[in-house]
Amino acid sequence: MKKEDKRHWSKVEYLHETVKNPNIHIKGTTSYYSNAWTGNFEESVVRYLYGDEYSLNTWDPIWHIDQLYIGAYVCIAAEVVILMGGNNTHRTDWFSLYPFTEIIEEAYQAKGDTIIEDGAWLGMRSMIMPGITIGEGAIVASGAVVIKDVEPYTIVAGNPAKPIKKRFSEETIKKLMDLKIYDWPEEKFHSFIKLLCNNNIDELIAQNSEYTKGKDSEYL
């Protein structure tokens, strides 16, 4: 007898373990969805993206499929919606919004790939509209509806979502982006945990320099 999967708010779903849609691209093994009250990530978060089991076995796409890219260390809270499928075949520049089957190909307009960059946090019940880029380390507040790209390390909230503040100064953000911490090897990243879970950018830069010098000396 199959053991019942009892949901609990402390349980998470690691995306690299569950995502099967070939149009969803997961970086690394650390990004997760908090699926305590809903189905899994593909069932409840990603909407209108060709490539799930049903669509693959039912029809062939007649247009280019926008892709979904999710970086490393991305935190996705419960009941988030990532809306794909371009304009969902509803043309706002036509008199009728209805997606009539005989003109469905002309009705579709792509919006481009959706990109959730490294270290971003999508708050509970937020919605990401098609073709949006959420920058590195950005925070989307609970219930926000994002219709424009979000800059790195920026907090947005509301409907439509608007910038509330930067998490750090522009100078610090530039230094942090230049470090490219999410492209570090896993071993290095984890050795820097205490500095990454802090806000001393000068110390982080100094220790990174020391680490790099040490690695370089191994090959001398």
Buried (B, 14 or more C-beta within 10 A) or exposed (E): EEEEEEEEEEEBBBBBEBBEBEBBBBBBEBBBBBBBEBEBBBEBBBEBBBBBEEBBEEEEEEEEBBBBBBBBBBBBBBBBBBBBBBBBBBBEEEEEEEBEEEBEEEBBBBBEBBBBBBBBBBBBBBBBBBBBBBBBBBBBBBBBBBBEBBBBBBBBBEEEBEBEEBBBEEEBBBBBBEBEBBEBEEEBBEBBEEBBEEEEBEEBBEBBEEBEEEEEEEEE
